[in-house]
Amino acid sequence: MTNNKPYMYTFYILLLGLVLSSCSDDATVVQYQKQEDTLPCLKLVVFPPDAQITNTLTKLYPFSDQCPYELQVSRKGGITCNSHYNADKKALSNFPSGYIRLDVYKKRTYLYSYYKDLTHKLTKKDITQAFERLEDDLL
């Protein structure tokens, strides 16, 4: 009879690694061009139009339609995974059901991007946290 304990320990360590390496809540932030100064203003563009996002952001910052720096905000909800290729990820982790994305441009030049997967319906808190991160980085 063989001793299976070493194999069981290896199995548990691999299982723990799989659980810990699954999708995280952390946002992905990319700053394409480092700004020497803070941005003087932002123009708000929300697509698709969303009253919750627009109302939340306009309470946090005085956007200007005349500003050359454009903040484009997008979101997606209700994402489902029907693919059998992702079945294990969906079953073993918090598979995202949506996202929020904030991009800053100046004359079609990408300056900054914030992206966060969501495992729940978009909330005011998600919008506020995303903008506060952008504000810390650029404003």
N, C-alpha and C positions, 0 to 999 in steps of 0.2 A: 504494500500500500504506500502511495506517495504522499508527501506533505504539500498541501496546496496553499498554505499560509502565505508564502512569498508572492504567489500569484494573486491572491486576494488583496494584499497590500498594494500591489501595483495597480490592480483594477480600481481600488478606492482612490488612489492618488490621481489616476487618469480621469476618473469621474469628477473629482473635485476640480481638477484643472478645466474640464469642459464646462462645468457650472460657472466657474469664476471668469472664464474667457467669453461668455456669451455677451449679447448686445448690452451696451452700457447706456446710462443716461447722459453721459458727457456730450457736450456740444462740440462740433468741429468748427474751428475758427481759422481762417486763412487771411492774412493781410498781404495783399499782392504788392503794394507799394507802400513803403514806410513813409508816413507823413512826418515832416519836420515840425509842423505846427498842428494844432487841433483844427478840425474843420470849422469854418465860420458859420455854416448853416447846412440844412438838409431840405430837400424836396421829397415829399412822401408820395409813393406810388404803391397801391395795394392791388395785387392781381392774383386770383380773381377778387373782385370787390368784396370786402368783408367789413360789415359795420362794427363788429366787436374789435377787430384789429385797429381800424381807423380811429374809433372813439378812444380806445386805450392809449394809443400812441400820441394822439393830439393832446391828451391830458398830460403827457410826459415831456413833450417838447414842442416849441413853437416853429413848426415847419413853414417854409416859404416856397411858393411856386416859382419865384424868380431865382432860386439858388441853382448853381451849376452842379452841385453834388446831389445825386439822386439816390434815395433809399428805396429799393424795391423789396417789398415784403410779399412772400407767397406762403401758402400753406396747402396741405393736402390732408384729407381725413378719409376714413373708411377704407384704408388699404387692406386688402385681403390677399392671402397667399393660397392660390389654388394649385401651384406647381408641386409635384411630388419631389422635386429636387430640394426644396426648402422645408419639407415636412419635419425633419429632425430638428431644425432650428426653431420652427414654430412650436413644436411640442416641448422642447427642453429650455426655452428661453422666453424672454419678453419680446416677442416679435413685434416690431413697430406697426402701428395701425395708422400712422400719420407723421407729418413733420411740419416744422416751421423753418423758414429760411429768410434771412435778411442779407441783401447784397447792396453795396454802395458803389456807384459809378460816377465818373466825371467824364462827360463827352464820350460815352461808350467804352471808356477804359475802366476795367475792373480794379477796384481799390481794396475791397474787403468783402468777406463772406462769412456768415454765421449760419450753421445748419444744425438742427437737433431733431433726432427721431423722437416720436412720441408714442407711448403705449396707451394713451388715453385721449379723450377729446380735448382739443386745444382750449386752454383756459386763459383768463386774464393774467394769472401768475406766470404762465409760460411766455406770454407776450412781453410782460414787464421784465422778466429775467433776461430775455433775449436782448431787449433794447438797452437795459442797464449794462450788459456786457459790451455791446457796441459803444455805448457812451463812455465806458471806462477806457476802451481801446482807441477811440477816435475823437471824442468831443471834450 
